[in-house]
Amino acid sequence: MQRLESLTEREREVLLLLGTGLGNRELARELGIAERTVKAHIANIVDKTEQQTRTQAAIVAALAHDQLCSDSACTQRLAKPVERRVKPPAA
């Protein structure tokens, strides 16, 4: 996909993680950057890949993972799923 080649290295990193279903806060924590920086990267990614939403960009990430991931040791070709804590309903 030619549009992926227009992404910076950091945008490619963000896109790969976006494809795993992480939210902005988790992405920021994983990458060691501010949440608003993540939002800026995602906006750039959506624009450069000519998508309309972050969800569409995440789908692109999942479909193009092999092209995006430069880690030859990546066995799953997708990051491990995130465990989310569910708050018990209020009594």
Secondary structure, 3 states (H helix, E strand, C coil): CHHHHHCCHHHHHHHHHHCCCCCHHHHHHHHCCCHHHHHHHHHHHHHHCCCCCHHHHHHHHHHCHHHHCCCCCCCCCCCCCCCCCCCCCCC
